[in-house]
């Protein structure tokens, strides 16, 4: 995908798979609500799991989010604030599209995590051409 296709795609998504490292170095992943603005990804996570974030969670959760997806995780980004997020859609094989984002998460005053995106990788199966 081009940069503008990636940005357009991310603006339509309301959840991401968030991967972090636990303090013991073990990987962890959770589905969390998100919004994408410019080059920045904002993640809405619970203030109740870790005391290192203000409890004022901003109500930026889209009404399109499944009731099964809740911002009930607070990743511990204090030892290592590097994160990876993945988002994809898979309506049919040649319609699979997705983006992997790598960056560093920083708590905001609103209780969200701000991810300054450093690198993206994308895929769009619709651009696969059949070989003769």
Buried (B, 14 or more C-beta within 10 A) or exposed (E): BEEEBBBEBBEEBBBBBBBBBEEEEEEEBBBBBBBBEEEEBBBBBBBEEBEEBEEEBEEBBEEEBEEEBBBEBBBBBEEBBEBBBBBBEEEEEEEBBBBBBBBBBEBBEBBBBBBEBEEBEBBBEEEEEEEE
